[in-house]
Amino acid sequence: MKIDGRTAIITGASTGIGRETARELARRGASVVLASRSREKLEAVAAGLPAPAARCLVVPTDVTDRLAVEGLIRRTAEEFGGIDILVNNAGVGLFAPIVGGSIDNMHHLFNVNFWGAVHCIQAAAPYMRSQRQGHIVNVSSVAGRIAPPLMGMYSASKFALIALSDAVRAELSGSGVAVSTIYPGLTETSFEENMMREAEMPGLPPFLRYATAATVARRIALAIRWRIRDVYIAPEDVAAVSLNTVAPQLVDWVVRNLWLIPFSPQPRDLALPPAEEEAEPSREQAEPPERPEA
Ligand SMILES: NC(=O)c1ccc[n+]([C@@H]2O[C@H](COP(=O)([O-])OP(=O)(O)OC[C@H]3O[C@@H](n4cnc5c(N)ncnc54)[C@H](OP(=O)(O)O)[C@@H]3O)[C@@H](O)[C@H]2O)c1
């Protein structure tokens, strides 16, 4: 799809990959709708957009709030007469073990990374279908193909996003709506800083390289322009994912021995629920029942 003259909604547009994607699409002549929670940051992005952005609209939106997302989509359609491109980019990270990790953090992660995308797709796809054209981009991750330790819930949310992309692509086939999945690897953004953390994050091995957010944004634009189904950023990401398909035990070994596992909590560090006999006696056990008077 030609990007010039189209209307694009980008979620998580206040920083990082989302901000660079908004800039890239604006540079290519799209009208951009910037969505994330922070109005202040979105307005700063809007003020710095390169020419020739046709128009820009800032709509502060929490993607976990389905009604707010419906408002974002409705407002876009009213202002621009339709929605051509949806980039589901809003996301958070969680560095925490599965066993013993906070269930609340896990729910929040899925609410943003997975349900946020579902809300946006459900609200935007009917407009695209009625126009008989549109492009949905879901920003997953290499972690949606390989699940590193202490990133398990994050990976699960990104695996789920890939499944969502594949199924909705098939469901919308023939309607003129295309769906792309993007698989960034390590990217220089404030993602790690913003990540929810329940464990100390070790430094990553020095051989791992970071891509820039601008590089990821250019790949997103290419995916839209040429209707590309799956887009990776770095050759080493493709190599790692391919190796994981043909030799998963080898990748397990590398991840265990060269990445984070030496730092993850060992079973002895995890608090176990007290064994039954050690548990606090209940009131009935502590105080013998009163004897009925003879
Ligand atoms: N950086 C990496 O290494 C990397 C690698 C692979 C994949 N990714 C994926 O790339 C995407 C962008 O991440 P990034 O690296 O650019 O990180 P980032 O700089 O932390 O950006 C995250 C964006 O998501 C928005 N956001 C968070 N919670 C939200 C919510 N409830 N509703 C709406 N917006 C919300 C944030 O804006 P507000 O705070 O204003 O809401 C921010 O704009 C994410 O989906 C991430 O999983 C990143």
PDBQT file of the ligand as one rigid body, heavy atoms in Angstrom, charges set to zero:
ROOT
HETATM    1  N1  LIG A 301      13.090  -2.191  22.755  1.00  0.00    +0.000 N 
HETATM    2  C1  LIG A 301      13.220  -3.472  22.504  1.00  0.00    +0.000 C 
HETATM    3  O1  LIG A 301      14.303  -4.038  22.706  1.00  0.00    +0.000 OA
HETATM    4  C2  LIG A 301      12.058  -4.256  21.887  1.00  0.00    +0.000 A 
HETATM    5  C3  LIG A 301      12.343  -5.511  21.329  1.00  0.00    +0.000 A 
HETATM    6  C4  LIG A 301      11.302  -6.242  20.782  1.00  0.00    +0.000 A 
HETATM    7  C5  LIG A 301      10.016  -5.737  20.774  1.00  0.00    +0.000 A 
HETATM    8  N2  LIG A 301       9.763  -4.529  21.320  1.00  0.00    +0.000 N 
HETATM    9  C6  LIG A 301       8.366  -4.052  21.313  1.00  0.00    +0.000 C 
HETATM   10  O2  LIG A 301       8.296  -2.801  20.666  1.00  0.00    +0.000 OA
HETATM   11  C7  LIG A 301       7.172  -2.065  21.162  1.00  0.00    +0.000 C 
HETATM   12  C8  LIG A 301       7.612  -0.647  21.497  1.00  0.00    +0.000 C 
HETATM   13  O3  LIG A 301       8.537  -0.705  22.575  1.00  0.00    +0.000 OA
HETATM   14  P1  LIG A 301       9.737   0.342  22.733  1.00  0.00    +0.000 P 
HETATM   15  O4  LIG A 301      10.998  -0.441  22.664  1.00  0.00    +0.000 OA
HETATM   16  O5  LIG A 301       9.566   1.492  21.833  1.00  0.00    +0.000 OA
HETATM   17  O6  LIG A 301       9.539   0.724  24.280  1.00  0.00    +0.000 OA
HETATM   18  P2  LIG A 301       9.130   2.103  25.001  1.00  0.00    +0.000 P 
HETATM   19  O7  LIG A 301      10.047   3.182  24.581  1.00  0.00    +0.000 OA
HETATM   20  O8  LIG A 301       9.027   1.770  26.449  1.00  0.00    +0.000 OA
HETATM   21  O9  LIG A 301       7.680   2.425  24.411  1.00  0.00    +0.000 OA
HETATM   22  C9  LIG A 301       6.501   1.795  24.861  1.00  0.00    +0.000 C 
HETATM   23  C10 LIG A 301       5.308   2.629  24.395  1.00  0.00    +0.000 C 
HETATM   24  O10 LIG A 301       4.115   1.974  24.818  1.00  0.00    +0.000 OA
HETATM   25  C11 LIG A 301       3.256   2.952  25.423  1.00  0.00    +0.000 C 
HETATM   26  N3  LIG A 301       2.381   2.315  26.390  1.00  0.00    +0.000 N 
HETATM   27  C12 LIG A 301       2.694   1.599  27.500  1.00  0.00    +0.000 A 
HETATM   28  N4  LIG A 301       1.586   1.201  28.135  1.00  0.00    +0.000 NA
HETATM   29  C13 LIG A 301       0.525   1.676  27.409  1.00  0.00    +0.000 A 
HETATM   30  C14 LIG A 301      -0.883   1.603  27.551  1.00  0.00    +0.000 A 
HETATM   31  N5  LIG A 301      -1.458   0.968  28.589  1.00  0.00    +0.000 N 
HETATM   32  N6  LIG A 301      -1.665   2.208  26.630  1.00  0.00    +0.000 NA
HETATM   33  C15 LIG A 301      -1.111   2.873  25.592  1.00  0.00    +0.000 A 
HETATM   34  N7  LIG A 301       0.211   2.973  25.392  1.00  0.00    +0.000 NA
HETATM   35  C16 LIG A 301       1.022   2.381  26.296  1.00  0.00    +0.000 A 
HETATM   36  C17 LIG A 301       4.215   3.966  26.060  1.00  0.00    +0.000 C 
HETATM   37  O11 LIG A 301       3.617   5.259  26.168  1.00  0.00    +0.000 OA
HETATM   38  P3  LIG A 301       2.907   5.890  27.474  1.00  0.00    +0.000 P 
HETATM   39  O12 LIG A 301       3.803   5.621  28.636  1.00  0.00    +0.000 OA
HETATM   40  O13 LIG A 301       2.771   7.336  27.105  1.00  0.00    +0.000 OA
HETATM   41  O14 LIG A 301       1.571   5.222  27.578  1.00  0.00    +0.000 OA
HETATM   42  C18 LIG A 301       5.295   4.036  25.005  1.00  0.00    +0.000 C 
HETATM   43  O15 LIG A 301       4.954   4.948  23.993  1.00  0.00    +0.000 OA
HETATM   44  C19 LIG A 301       6.637  -2.865  22.356  1.00  0.00    +0.000 C 
HETATM   45  O16 LIG A 301       5.504  -3.591  21.960  1.00  0.00    +0.000 OA
HETATM   46  C20 LIG A 301       7.780  -3.810  22.698  1.00  0.00    +0.000 C 
HETATM   47  O17 LIG A 301       7.308  -4.996  23.302  1.00  0.00    +0.000 OA
HETATM   48  C21 LIG A 301      10.753  -3.754  21.884  1.00  0.00    +0.000 A 
ENDROOT
TORSDOF 0
